[in-house]
Amino acid sequence: MAKNPWEFLDGWANENVHATVYDDNATAEQLAFDCRQAAKDAGVNEAGVVKAAGGNLKSFMLNRLNEAVNREVDRQVARDKS
């Protein structure tokens, strides 16, 4: 993974955030914890990752989760229309 905090965060979220349910706070909190640990393990500055997330990693993850849910709903609706 990239050493740049934003690139790390974006790449990690793309790989690890998947649709669950809308406003899934518990999963967002776990993802934030896991991301911090992964950043530490990869030698990426944890504070930089939090800053790249806009200062709140849980909120960032919740937003990504909600986006994933919206994409999944759109995909299901498009499939059902066919």
N, CA, C and O atoms as a Maestro MAE file, in Angstrom:
{
 s_m_m2io_version
 :::
 2.0.0
}

f_m_ct {
 s_m_title
 :::
 protein
 m_atom[328] {
  # First column is atom index #
  i_m_mmod_type
  r_m_x_coord
  r_m_y_coord
  r_m_z_coord
  i_m_residue_number
  s_m_chain_name
  s_m_pdb_residue_name
  s_m_pdb_atom_name
  i_m_atomic_number
  :::
  1 25 0.840 -1.183 0.000 1 A "MET " " N  " 7
  2 3 0.000 0.000 0.000 1 A "MET " " CA " 6
  3 2 0.886 1.249 0.000 1 A "MET " " C  " 6
  4 15 2.073 1.198 0.321 1 A "MET " " O  " 8
  5 25 0.280 2.338 -0.362 2 A "ALA " " N  " 7
  6 3 0.995 3.607 -0.479 2 A "ALA " " CA " 6
  7 2 1.349 4.164 0.904 2 A "ALA " " C  " 6
  8 15 0.648 3.909 1.883 2 A "ALA " " O  " 8
  9 25 2.428 4.915 0.970 3 A "LYS " " N  " 7
  10 3 2.834 5.562 2.230 3 A "LYS " " CA " 6
  11 2 2.124 6.899 2.422 3 A "LYS " " C  " 6
  12 15 2.046 7.401 3.544 3 A "LYS " " O  " 8
  13 25 1.601 7.485 1.330 4 A "ASN " " N  " 7
  14 3 0.851 8.722 1.418 4 A "ASN " " CA " 6
  15 2 -0.453 8.432 2.172 4 A "ASN " " C  " 6
  16 15 -1.191 7.529 1.778 4 A "ASN " " O  " 8
  17 25 -0.757 9.178 3.247 5 A "PRO " " N  " 7
  18 3 -1.949 8.870 4.044 5 A "PRO " " CA " 6
  19 2 -3.250 8.862 3.243 5 A "PRO " " C  " 6
  20 15 -4.091 7.986 3.445 5 A "PRO " " O  " 8
  21 25 -3.427 9.833 2.329 6 A "TRP " " N  " 7
  22 3 -4.669 9.863 1.553 6 A "TRP " " CA " 6
  23 2 -4.745 8.658 0.621 6 A "TRP " " C  " 6
  24 15 -5.787 8.007 0.531 6 A "TRP " " O  " 8
  25 25 -3.652 8.360 -0.069 7 A "GLU " " N  " 7
  26 3 -3.643 7.204 -0.966 7 A "GLU " " CA " 6
  27 2 -3.870 5.911 -0.182 7 A "GLU " " C  " 6
  28 15 -4.595 5.025 -0.634 7 A "GLU " " O  " 8
  29 25 -3.253 5.810 0.982 8 A "PHE " " N  " 7
  30 3 -3.461 4.638 1.826 8 A "PHE " " CA " 6
  31 2 -4.933 4.514 2.210 8 A "PHE " " C  " 6
  32 15 -5.538 3.454 2.050 8 A "PHE " " O  " 8
  33 25 -5.500 5.600 2.716 9 A "LEU " " N  " 7
  34 3 -6.892 5.602 3.173 9 A "LEU " " CA " 6
  35 2 -7.836 5.247 2.033 9 A "LEU " " C  " 6
  36 15 -8.716 4.402 2.198 9 A "LEU " " O  " 8
  37 25 -7.663 5.875 0.892 10 A "ASP " " N  " 7
  38 3 -8.539 5.619 -0.243 10 A "ASP " " CA " 6
  39 2 -8.421 4.164 -0.708 10 A "ASP " " C  " 6
  40 15 -9.430 3.501 -0.950 10 A "ASP " " O  " 8
  41 25 -7.208 3.684 -0.827 11 A "GLY " " N  " 7
  42 3 -6.995 2.299 -1.254 11 A "GLY " " CA " 6
  43 2 -7.531 1.304 -0.244 11 A "GLY " " C  " 6
  44 15 -8.154 0.310 -0.617 11 A "GLY " " O  " 8
  45 25 -7.292 1.565 1.028 12 A "TRP " " N  " 7
  46 3 -7.759 0.656 2.070 12 A "TRP " " CA " 6
  47 2 -9.285 0.612 2.081 12 A "TRP " " C  " 6
  48 15 -9.882 -0.461 2.172 12 A "TRP " " O  " 8
  49 25 -9.909 1.782 1.988 13 A "ALA " " N  " 7
  50 3 -11.379 1.841 1.989 13 A "ALA " " CA " 6
  51 2 -11.952 1.138 0.760 13 A "ALA " " C  " 6
  52 15 -12.951 0.428 0.868 13 A "ALA " " O  " 8
  53 25 -11.335 1.325 -0.400 14 A "ASN " " N  " 7
  54 3 -11.817 0.660 -1.612 14 A "ASN " " CA " 6
  55 2 -11.771 -0.860 -1.471 14 A "ASN " " C  " 6
  56 15 -12.644 -1.561 -1.985 14 A "ASN " " O  " 8
  57 25 -10.771 -1.359 -0.787 15 A "GLU " " N  " 7
  58 3 -10.613 -2.806 -0.620 15 A "GLU " " CA " 6
  59 2 -11.469 -3.383 0.505 15 A "GLU " " C  " 6
  60 15 -11.851 -4.552 0.446 15 A "GLU " " O  " 8
  61 25 -11.773 -2.594 1.518 16 A "ASN " " N  " 7
  62 3 -12.351 -3.144 2.743 16 A "ASN " " CA " 6
  63 2 -13.761 -2.693 3.097 16 A "ASN " " C  " 6
  64 15 -14.394 -3.294 3.966 16 A "ASN " " O  " 8
  65 25 -14.265 -1.659 2.451 17 A "VAL " " N  " 7
  66 3 -15.602 -1.168 2.776 17 A "VAL " " CA " 6
  67 2 -16.589 -1.754 1.773 17 A "VAL " " C  " 6
  68 15 -16.482 -1.528 0.568 17 A "VAL " " O  " 8
  69 25 -17.542 -2.505 2.293 18 A "HIS " " N  " 7
  70 3 -18.550 -3.170 1.468 18 A "HIS " " CA " 6
  71 2 -19.934 -2.868 2.033 18 A "HIS " " C  " 6
  72 15 -20.090 -2.625 3.230 18 A "HIS " " O  " 8
  73 25 -20.922 -2.886 1.166 19 A "ALA " " N  " 7
  74 3 -22.287 -2.562 1.571 19 A "ALA " " CA " 6
  75 2 -22.760 -3.472 2.700 19 A "ALA " " C  " 6
  76 15 -22.599 -4.691 2.647 19 A "ALA " " O  " 8
  77 25 -23.340 -2.860 3.709 20 A "THR " " N  " 7
  78 3 -23.979 -3.591 4.804 20 A "THR " " CA " 6
  79 2 -25.408 -3.064 4.883 20 A "THR " " C  " 6
  80 15 -26.254 -3.443 4.074 20 A "THR " " O  " 8
  81 25 -25.678 -2.205 5.839 21 A "VAL " " N  " 7
  82 3 -26.959 -1.513 5.941 21 A "VAL " " CA " 6
  83 2 -26.660 -0.027 6.090 21 A "VAL " " C  " 6
  84 15 -25.564 0.353 6.500 21 A "VAL " " O  " 8
  85 25 -27.627 0.800 5.761 22 A "TYR " " N  " 7
  86 3 -27.436 2.238 5.829 22 A "TYR " " CA " 6
  87 2 -27.231 2.678 7.276 22 A "TYR " " C  " 6
  88 15 -27.908 2.189 8.181 22 A "TYR " " O  " 8
  89 25 -26.304 3.593 7.489 23 A "ASP " " N  " 7
  90 3 -25.950 4.128 8.811 23 A "ASP " " CA " 6
  91 2 -25.517 3.042 9.792 23 A "ASP " " C  " 6
  92 15 -25.945 3.027 10.946 23 A "ASP " " O  " 8
  93 25 -24.674 2.147 9.323 24 A "ASP " " N  " 7
  94 3 -24.163 1.039 10.135 24 A "ASP " " CA " 6
  95 2 -22.985 1.538 10.979 24 A "ASP " " C  " 6
  96 15 -21.821 1.365 10.619 24 A "ASP " " O  " 8
  97 25 -23.320 2.156 12.100 25 A "ASN " " N  " 7
  98 3 -22.307 2.771 12.966 25 A "ASN " " CA " 6
  99 2 -21.322 1.760 13.536 25 A "ASN " " C  " 6
  100 15 -20.130 2.047 13.635 25 A "ASN " " O  " 8
  101 25 -21.800 0.595 13.908 26 A "ALA " " N  " 7
  102 3 -20.913 -0.411 14.499 26 A "ALA " " CA " 6
  103 2 -19.850 -0.853 13.493 26 A "ALA " " C  " 6
  104 15 -18.677 -0.982 13.841 26 A "ALA " " O  " 8
  105 25 -20.258 -1.081 12.260 27 A "THR " " N  " 7
  106 3 -19.283 -1.482 11.235 27 A "THR " " CA " 6
  107 2 -18.332 -0.337 10.925 27 A "THR " " C  " 6
  108 15 -17.139 -0.564 10.719 27 A "THR " " O  " 8
  109 25 -18.841 0.889 10.888 28 A "ALA " " N  " 7
  110 3 -17.980 2.051 10.640 28 A "ALA " " CA " 6
  111 2 -16.918 2.171 11.724 28 A "ALA " " C  " 6
  112 15 -15.759 2.467 11.433 28 A "ALA " " O  " 8
  113 25 -17.310 1.945 12.961 29 A "GLU " " N  " 7
  114 3 -16.355 2.018 14.065 29 A "GLU " " CA " 6
  115 2 -15.291 0.921 13.939 29 A "GLU " " C  " 6
  116 15 -14.107 1.174 14.160 29 A "GLU " " O  " 8
  117 25 -15.712 -0.287 13.586 30 A "GLN " " N  " 7
  118 3 -14.759 -1.384 13.411 30 A "GLN " " CA " 6
  119 2 -13.822 -1.113 12.240 30 A "GLN " " C  " 6
  120 15 -12.622 -1.372 12.329 30 A "GLN " " O  " 8
  121 25 -14.367 -0.593 11.146 31 A "LEU " " N  " 7
  122 3 -13.533 -0.261 9.993 31 A "LEU " " CA " 6
  123 2 -12.507 0.811 10.347 31 A "LEU " " C  " 6
  124 15 -11.349 0.720 9.937 31 A "LEU " " O  " 8
  125 25 -12.918 1.814 11.096 32 A "ALA " " N  " 7
  126 3 -11.986 2.867 11.521 32 A "ALA " " CA " 6
  127 2 -10.855 2.268 12.351 32 A "ALA " " C  " 6
  128 15 -9.689 2.611 12.153 32 A "ALA " " O  " 8
  129 25 -11.190 1.384 13.269 33 A "PHE " " N  " 7
  130 3 -10.181 0.710 14.090 33 A "PHE " " CA " 6
  131 2 -9.244 -0.114 13.211 33 A "PHE " " C  " 6
  132 15 -8.023 -0.032 13.342 33 A "PHE " " O  " 8
  133 25 -9.829 -0.910 12.315 34 A "ASP " " N  " 7
  134 3 -9.028 -1.764 11.439 34 A "ASP " " CA " 6
  135 2 -8.117 -0.945 10.528 34 A "ASP " " C  " 6
  136 15 -6.973 -1.326 10.280 34 A "ASP " " O  " 8
  137 25 -8.624 0.168 10.037 35 A "CYS " " N  " 7
  138 3 -7.830 1.028 9.152 35 A "CYS " " CA " 6
  139 2 -6.645 1.623 9.911 35 A "CYS " " C  " 6
  140 15 -5.528 1.668 9.395 35 A "CYS " " O  " 8
  141 25 -6.895 2.078 11.133 36 A "ARG " " N  " 7
  142 3 -5.795 2.609 11.949 36 A "ARG " " CA " 6
  143 2 -4.715 1.553 12.154 36 A "ARG " " C  " 6
  144 15 -3.523 1.839 12.040 36 A "ARG " " O  " 8
  145 25 -5.141 0.338 12.455 37 A "GLN " " N  " 7
  146 3 -4.191 -0.755 12.677 37 A "GLN " " CA " 6
  147 2 -3.422 -1.065 11.396 37 A "GLN " " C  " 6
  148 15 -2.208 -1.267 11.432 37 A "GLN " " O  " 8
  149 25 -4.116 -1.102 10.280 38 A "ALA " " N  " 7
  150 3 -3.466 -1.384 9.000 38 A "ALA " " CA " 6
  151 2 -2.463 -0.288 8.648 38 A "ALA " " C  " 6
  152 15 -1.381 -0.572 8.133 38 A "ALA " " O  " 8
  153 25 -2.826 0.962 8.928 39 A "ALA " " N  " 7
  154 3 -1.899 2.069 8.663 39 A "ALA " " CA " 6
  155 2 -0.643 1.903 9.512 39 A "ALA " " C  " 6
  156 15 0.475 2.051 9.018 39 A "ALA " " O  " 8
  157 25 -0.834 1.601 10.767 40 A "LYS " " N  " 7
  158 3 0.301 1.399 11.677 40 A "LYS " " CA " 6
  159 2 1.186 0.261 11.165 40 A "LYS " " C  " 6
  160 15 2.408 0.395 11.103 40 A "LYS " " O  " 8
  161 25 0.560 -0.852 10.802 41 A "ASP " " N  " 7
  162 3 1.303 -2.014 10.297 41 A "ASP " " CA " 6
  163 2 2.056 -1.706 9.005 41 A "ASP " " C  " 6
  164 15 3.120 -2.268 8.747 41 A "ASP " " O  " 8
  165 25 1.489 -0.802 8.190 42 A "ALA " " N  " 7
  166 3 2.106 -0.456 6.904 42 A "ALA " " CA " 6
  167 2 3.113 0.685 7.031 42 A "ALA " " C  " 6
  168 15 3.748 1.062 6.046 42 A "ALA " " O  " 8
  169 25 3.261 1.234 8.231 43 A "GLY " " N  " 7
  170 3 4.199 2.332 8.423 43 A "GLY " " CA " 6
  171 2 3.681 3.670 7.926 43 A "GLY " " C  " 6
  172 15 4.458 4.575 7.620 43 A "GLY " " O  " 8
  173 25 2.363 3.789 7.848 44 A "VAL " " N  " 7
  174 3 1.738 5.042 7.411 44 A "VAL " " CA " 6
  175 2 1.339 5.811 8.668 44 A "VAL " " C  " 6
  176 15 0.813 5.230 9.618 44 A "VAL " " O  " 8
  177 25 1.587 7.099 8.666 45 A "ASN " " N  " 7
  178 3 1.286 7.945 9.804 45 A "ASN " " CA " 6
  179 2 -0.209 7.931 10.107 45 A "ASN " " C  " 6
  180 15 -1.021 8.367 9.291 45 A "ASN " " O  " 8
  181 25 -0.566 7.425 11.294 46 A "GLU " " N  " 7
  182 3 -1.979 7.307 11.677 46 A "GLU " " CA " 6
  183 2 -2.663 8.673 11.730 46 A "GLU " " C  " 6
  184 15 -3.797 8.814 11.271 46 A "GLU " " O  " 8
  185 25 -1.995 9.663 12.278 47 A "ALA " " N  " 7
  186 3 -2.574 11.006 12.344 47 A "ALA " " CA " 6
  187 2 -2.819 11.561 10.944 47 A "ALA " " C  " 6
  188 15 -3.798 12.272 10.713 47 A "ALA " " O  " 8
  189 25 -1.932 11.234 10.020 48 A "GLY " " N  " 7
  190 3 -2.121 11.660 8.636 48 A "GLY " " CA " 6
  191 2 -3.333 11.005 8.002 48 A "GLY " " C  " 6
  192 15 -4.042 11.631 7.215 48 A "GLY " " O  " 8
  193 25 -3.572 9.748 8.343 49 A "VAL " " N  " 7
  194 3 -4.743 9.040 7.821 49 A "VAL " " CA " 6
  195 2 -6.021 9.672 8.374 49 A "VAL " " C  " 6
  196 15 -6.986 9.871 7.635 49 A "VAL " " O  " 8
  197 25 -6.030 9.983 9.655 50 A "VAL " " N  " 7
  198 3 -7.194 10.628 10.262 50 A "VAL " " CA " 6
  199 2 -7.415 11.994 9.620 50 A "VAL " " C  " 6
  200 15 -8.550 12.364 9.319 50 A "VAL " " O  " 8
  201 25 -6.347 12.733 9.411 51 A "LYS " " N  " 7
  202 3 -6.457 14.049 8.758 51 A "LYS " " CA " 6
  203 2 -7.001 13.891 7.338 51 A "LYS " " C  " 6
  204 15 -7.850 14.673 6.910 51 A "LYS " " O  " 8
  205 25 -6.518 12.885 6.608 52 A "ALA " " N  " 7
  206 3 -6.995 12.638 5.249 52 A "ALA " " CA " 6
  207 2 -8.480 12.281 5.249 52 A "ALA " " C  " 6
  208 15 -9.180 12.524 4.265 52 A "ALA " " O  " 8
  209 25 -8.956 11.709 6.345 53 A "ALA " " N  " 7
  210 3 -10.372 11.348 6.476 53 A "ALA " " CA " 6
  211 2 -11.229 12.543 6.884 53 A "ALA " " C  " 6
  212 15 -12.428 12.389 7.120 53 A "ALA " " O  " 8
  213 25 -10.643 13.709 6.969 54 A "GLY " " N  " 7
  214 3 -11.393 14.892 7.363 54 A "GLY " " CA " 6
  215 2 -11.447 15.093 8.864 54 A "GLY " " C  " 6
  216 15 -12.247 15.882 9.368 54 A "GLY " " O  " 8
  217 25 -10.579 14.363 9.585 55 A "GLY " " N  " 7
  218 3 -10.494 14.534 11.021 55 A "GLY " " CA " 6
  219 2 -11.307 13.531 11.820 55 A "GLY " " C  " 6
  220 15 -11.175 13.467 13.042 55 A "GLY " " O  " 8
  221 25 -12.145 12.747 11.157 56 A "ASN " " N  " 7
  222 3 -12.968 11.763 11.867 56 A "ASN " " CA " 6
  223 2 -13.046 10.505 11.017 56 A "ASN " " C  " 6
  224 15 -13.817 10.437 10.059 56 A "ASN " " O  " 8
  225 25 -12.254 9.526 11.370 57 A "LEU " " N  " 7
  226 3 -12.152 8.303 10.570 57 A "LEU " " CA " 6
  227 2 -13.454 7.509 10.597 57 A "LEU " " C  " 6
  228 15 -13.835 6.924 9.583 57 A "LEU " " O  " 8
  229 25 -14.142 7.478 11.735 58 A "LYS " " N  " 7
  230 3 -15.418 6.756 11.799 58 A "LYS " " CA " 6
  231 2 -16.441 7.390 10.856 58 A "LYS " " C  " 6
  232 15 -17.144 6.677 10.140 58 A "LYS " " O  " 8
  233 25 -16.531 8.706 10.848 59 A "SER " " N  " 7
  234 3 -17.473 9.382 9.943 59 A "SER " " CA " 6
  235 2 -17.118 9.122 8.483 59 A "SER " " C  " 6
  236 15 -17.997 8.926 7.644 59 A "SER " " O  " 8
  237 25 -15.832 9.122 8.195 60 A "PHE " " N  " 7
  238 3 -15.381 8.818 6.837 60 A "PHE " " CA " 6
  239 2 -15.840 7.425 6.434 60 A "PHE " " C  " 6
  240 15 -16.373 7.230 5.342 60 A "PHE " " O  " 8
  241 25 -15.631 6.451 7.327 61 A "MET " " N  " 7
  242 3 -16.022 5.075 7.028 61 A "MET " " CA " 6
  243 2 -17.534 4.947 6.912 61 A "MET " " C  " 6
  244 15 -18.025 4.208 6.059 61 A "MET " " O  " 8
  245 25 -18.274 5.649 7.749 62 A "LEU " " N  " 7
  246 3 -19.729 5.612 7.665 62 A "LEU " " CA " 6
  247 2 -20.198 6.173 6.325 62 A "LEU " " C  " 6
  248 15 -21.119 5.635 5.711 62 A "LEU " " O  " 8
  249 25 -19.569 7.242 5.879 63 A "ASN " " N  " 7
  250 3 -19.911 7.820 4.584 63 A "ASN " " CA " 6
  251 2 -19.623 6.826 3.465 63 A "ASN " " C  " 6
  252 15 -20.444 6.646 2.565 63 A "ASN " " O  " 8
  253 25 -18.456 6.177 3.518 64 A "ARG " " N  " 7
  254 3 -18.107 5.180 2.499 64 A "ARG " " CA " 6
  255 2 -19.077 3.998 2.532 64 A "ARG " " C  " 6
  256 15 -19.468 3.487 1.483 64 A "ARG " " O  " 8
  257 25 -19.469 3.560 3.741 65 A "LEU " " N  " 7
  258 3 -20.444 2.477 3.858 65 A "LEU " " CA " 6
  259 2 -21.775 2.875 3.224 65 A "LEU " " C  " 6
  260 15 -22.367 2.096 2.477 65 A "LEU " " O  " 8
  261 25 -22.239 4.076 3.519 66 A "ASN " " N  " 7
  262 3 -23.505 4.542 2.951 66 A "ASN " " CA " 6
  263 2 -23.431 4.647 1.437 66 A "ASN " " C  " 6
  264 15 -24.396 4.322 0.745 66 A "ASN " " O  " 8
  265 25 -22.288 5.100 0.913 67 A "GLU " " N  " 7
  266 3 -22.109 5.142 -0.537 67 A "GLU " " CA " 6
  267 2 -22.173 3.737 -1.128 67 A "GLU " " C  " 6
  268 15 -22.773 3.531 -2.183 67 A "GLU " " O  " 8
  269 25 -21.561 2.781 -0.457 68 A "ALA " " N  " 7
  270 3 -21.582 1.397 -0.931 68 A "ALA " " CA " 6
  271 2 -23.005 0.841 -0.928 68 A "ALA " " C  " 6
  272 15 -23.402 0.137 -1.855 68 A "ALA " " O  " 8
  273 25 -23.766 1.159 0.112 69 A "VAL " " N  " 7
  274 3 -25.168 0.720 0.170 69 A "VAL " " CA " 6
  275 2 -25.951 1.342 -0.980 69 A "VAL " " C  " 6
  276 15 -26.720 0.651 -1.648 69 A "VAL " " O  " 8
  277 25 -25.767 2.630 -1.216 70 A "ASN " " N  " 7
  278 3 -26.470 3.294 -2.315 70 A "ASN " " CA " 6
  279 2 -26.133 2.670 -3.663 70 A "ASN " " C  " 6
  280 15 -27.016 2.477 -4.499 70 A "ASN " " O  " 8
  281 25 -24.853 2.351 -3.880 71 A "ARG " " N  " 7
  282 3 -24.459 1.697 -5.139 71 A "ARG " " CA " 6
  283 2 -25.118 0.333 -5.272 71 A "ARG " " C  " 6
  284 15 -25.568 -0.039 -6.356 71 A "ARG " " O  " 8
  285 25 -25.177 -0.408 -4.179 72 A "GLU " " N  " 7
  286 3 -25.794 -1.733 -4.211 72 A "GLU " " CA " 6
  287 2 -27.290 -1.632 -4.499 72 A "GLU " " C  " 6
  288 15 -27.826 -2.427 -5.272 72 A "GLU " " O  " 8
  289 25 -27.961 -0.672 -3.891 73 A "VAL " " N  " 7
  290 3 -29.386 -0.467 -4.161 73 A "VAL " " CA " 6
  291 2 -29.587 -0.115 -5.629 73 A "VAL " " C  " 6
  292 15 -30.471 -0.669 -6.282 73 A "VAL " " O  " 8
  293 25 -28.782 0.791 -6.150 74 A "ASP " " N  " 7
  294 3 -28.876 1.163 -7.565 74 A "ASP " " CA " 6
  295 2 -28.657 -0.040 -8.462 74 A "ASP " " C  " 6
  296 15 -29.353 -0.207 -9.464 74 A "ASP " " O  " 8
  297 25 -27.686 -0.886 -8.107 75 A "ARG " " N  " 7
  298 3 -27.396 -2.072 -8.902 75 A "ARG " " CA " 6
  299 2 -28.587 -3.032 -8.889 75 A "ARG " " C  " 6
  300 15 -28.956 -3.584 -9.926 75 A "ARG " " O  " 8
  301 25 -29.178 -3.224 -7.726 76 A "GLN " " N  " 7
  302 3 -30.327 -4.122 -7.611 76 A "GLN " " CA " 6
  303 2 -31.532 -3.588 -8.392 76 A "GLN " " C  " 6
  304 15 -32.230 -4.350 -9.061 76 A "GLN " " O  " 8
  305 25 -31.767 -2.300 -8.304 77 A "VAL " " N  " 7
  306 3 -32.888 -1.693 -9.033 77 A "VAL " " CA " 6
  307 2 -32.684 -1.836 -10.534 77 A "VAL " " C  " 6
  308 15 -33.615 -2.182 -11.260 77 A "VAL " " O  " 8
  309 25 -31.468 -1.570 -10.998 78 A "ALA " " N  " 7
  310 3 -31.185 -1.701 -12.425 78 A "ALA " " CA " 6
  311 2 -31.364 -3.154 -12.879 78 A "ALA " " C  " 6
  312 15 -31.885 -3.402 -13.966 78 A "ALA " " O  " 8
  313 25 -30.943 -4.097 -12.065 79 A "ARG " " N  " 7
  314 3 -31.099 -5.504 -12.396 79 A "ARG " " CA " 6
  315 2 -32.576 -5.889 -12.455 79 A "ARG " " C  " 6
  316 15 -32.997 -6.633 -13.340 79 A "ARG " " O  " 8
  317 25 -33.353 -5.378 -11.510 80 A "ASP " " N  " 7
  318 3 -34.776 -5.699 -11.460 80 A "ASP " " CA " 6
  319 2 -35.543 -5.099 -12.636 80 A "ASP " " C  " 6
  320 15 -36.574 -5.639 -13.038 80 A "ASP " " O  " 8
  321 25 -35.057 -3.997 -13.189 81 A "LYS " " N  " 7
  322 3 -35.704 -3.373 -14.334 81 A "LYS " " CA " 6
  323 2 -35.458 -4.142 -15.623 81 A "LYS " " C  " 6
  324 15 -36.209 -3.982 -16.586 81 A "LYS " " O  " 8
  325 25 -34.433 -4.964 -15.660 82 A "SER " " N  " 7
  326 3 -34.107 -5.684 -16.890 82 A "SER " " CA " 6
  327 2 -34.968 -6.900 -17.083 82 A "SER " " C  " 6
  328 15 -34.816 -7.614 -18.074 82 A "SER " " O  " 8
  :::
 }
 m_bond[327] {
  # First column is bond index #
  i_m_from
  i_m_to
  i_m_order
  :::
  1 1 2 1
  2 2 3 1
  3 3 4 2
  4 3 5 1
  5 5 6 1
  6 6 7 1
  7 7 8 2
  8 7 9 1
  9 9 10 1
  10 10 11 1
  11 11 12 2
  12 11 13 1
  13 13 14 1
  14 14 15 1
  15 15 16 2
  16 15 17 1
  17 17 18 1
  18 18 19 1
  19 19 20 2
  20 19 21 1
  21 21 22 1
  22 22 23 1
  23 23 24 2
  24 23 25 1
  25 25 26 1
  26 26 27 1
  27 27 28 2
  28 27 29 1
  29 29 30 1
  30 30 31 1
  31 31 32 2
  32 31 33 1
  33 33 34 1
  34 34 35 1
  35 35 36 2
  36 35 37 1
  37 37 38 1
  38 38 39 1
  39 39 40 2
  40 39 41 1
  41 41 42 1
  42 42 43 1
  43 43 44 2
  44 43 45 1
  45 45 46 1
  46 46 47 1
  47 47 48 2
  48 47 49 1
  49 49 50 1
  50 50 51 1
  51 51 52 2
  52 51 53 1
  53 53 54 1
  54 54 55 1
  55 55 56 2
  56 55 57 1
  57 57 58 1
  58 58 59 1
  59 59 60 2
  60 59 61 1
  61 61 62 1
  62 62 63 1
  63 63 64 2
  64 63 65 1
  65 65 66 1
  66 66 67 1
  67 67 68 2
  68 67 69 1
  69 69 70 1
  70 70 71 1
  71 71 72 2
  72 71 73 1
  73 73 74 1
  74 74 75 1
  75 75 76 2
  76 75 77 1
  77 77 78 1
  78 78 79 1
  79 79 80 2
  80 79 81 1
  81 81 82 1
  82 82 83 1
  83 83 84 2
  84 83 85 1
  85 85 86 1
  86 86 87 1
  87 87 88 2
  88 87 89 1
  89 89 90 1
  90 90 91 1
  91 91 92 2
  92 91 93 1
  93 93 94 1
  94 94 95 1
  95 95 96 2
  96 95 97 1
  97 97 98 1
  98 98 99 1
  99 99 100 2
  100 99 101 1
  101 101 102 1
  102 102 103 1
  103 103 104 2
  104 103 105 1
  105 105 106 1
  106 106 107 1
  107 107 108 2
  108 107 109 1
  109 109 110 1
  110 110 111 1
  111 111 112 2
  112 111 113 1
  113 113 114 1
  114 114 115 1
  115 115 116 2
  116 115 117 1
  117 117 118 1
  118 118 119 1
  119 119 120 2
  120 119 121 1
  121 121 122 1
  122 122 123 1
  123 123 124 2
  124 123 125 1
  125 125 126 1
  126 126 127 1
  127 127 128 2
  128 127 129 1
  129 129 130 1
  130 130 131 1
  131 131 132 2
  132 131 133 1
  133 133 134 1
  134 134 135 1
  135 135 136 2
  136 135 137 1
  137 137 138 1
  138 138 139 1
  139 139 140 2
  140 139 141 1
  141 141 142 1
  142 142 143 1
  143 143 144 2
  144 143 145 1
  145 145 146 1
  146 146 147 1
  147 147 148 2
  148 147 149 1
  149 149 150 1
  150 150 151 1
  151 151 152 2
  152 151 153 1
  153 153 154 1
  154 154 155 1
  155 155 156 2
  156 155 157 1
  157 157 158 1
  158 158 159 1
  159 159 160 2
  160 159 161 1
  161 161 162 1
  162 162 163 1
  163 163 164 2
  164 163 165 1
  165 165 166 1
  166 166 167 1
  167 167 168 2
  168 167 169 1
  169 169 170 1
  170 170 171 1
  171 171 172 2
  172 171 173 1
  173 173 174 1
  174 174 175 1
  175 175 176 2
  176 175 177 1
  177 177 178 1
  178 178 179 1
  179 179 180 2
  180 179 181 1
  181 181 182 1
  182 182 183 1
  183 183 184 2
  184 183 185 1
  185 185 186 1
  186 186 187 1
  187 187 188 2
  188 187 189 1
  189 189 190 1
  190 190 191 1
  191 191 192 2
  192 191 193 1
  193 193 194 1
  194 194 195 1
  195 195 196 2
  196 195 197 1
  197 197 198 1
  198 198 199 1
  199 199 200 2
  200 199 201 1
  201 201 202 1
  202 202 203 1
  203 203 204 2
  204 203 205 1
  205 205 206 1
  206 206 207 1
  207 207 208 2
  208 207 209 1
  209 209 210 1
  210 210 211 1
  211 211 212 2
  212 211 213 1
  213 213 214 1
  214 214 215 1
  215 215 216 2
  216 215 217 1
  217 217 218 1
  218 218 219 1
  219 219 220 2
  220 219 221 1
  221 221 222 1
  222 222 223 1
  223 223 224 2
  224 223 225 1
  225 225 226 1
  226 226 227 1
  227 227 228 2
  228 227 229 1
  229 229 230 1
  230 230 231 1
  231 231 232 2
  232 231 233 1
  233 233 234 1
  234 234 235 1
  235 235 236 2
  236 235 237 1
  237 237 238 1
  238 238 239 1
  239 239 240 2
  240 239 241 1
  241 241 242 1
  242 242 243 1
  243 243 244 2
  244 243 245 1
  245 245 246 1
  246 246 247 1
  247 247 248 2
  248 247 249 1
  249 249 250 1
  250 250 251 1
  251 251 252 2
  252 251 253 1
  253 253 254 1
  254 254 255 1
  255 255 256 2
  256 255 257 1
  257 257 258 1
  258 258 259 1
  259 259 260 2
  260 259 261 1
  261 261 262 1
  262 262 263 1
  263 263 264 2
  264 263 265 1
  265 265 266 1
  266 266 267 1
  267 267 268 2
  268 267 269 1
  269 269 270 1
  270 270 271 1
  271 271 272 2
  272 271 273 1
  273 273 274 1
  274 274 275 1
  275 275 276 2
  276 275 277 1
  277 277 278 1
  278 278 279 1
  279 279 280 2
  280 279 281 1
  281 281 282 1
  282 282 283 1
  283 283 284 2
  284 283 285 1
  285 285 286 1
  286 286 287 1
  287 287 288 2
  288 287 289 1
  289 289 290 1
  290 290 291 1
  291 291 292 2
  292 291 293 1
  293 293 294 1
  294 294 295 1
  295 295 296 2
  296 295 297 1
  297 297 298 1
  298 298 299 1
  299 299 300 2
  300 299 301 1
  301 301 302 1
  302 302 303 1
  303 303 304 2
  304 303 305 1
  305 305 306 1
  306 306 307 1
  307 307 308 2
  308 307 309 1
  309 309 310 1
  310 310 311 1
  311 311 312 2
  312 311 313 1
  313 313 314 1
  314 314 315 1
  315 315 316 2
  316 315 317 1
  317 317 318 1
  318 318 319 1
  319 319 320 2
  320 319 321 1
  321 321 322 1
  322 322 323 1
  323 323 324 2
  324 323 325 1
  325 325 326 1
  326 326 327 1
  327 327 328 2
  :::
 }
}
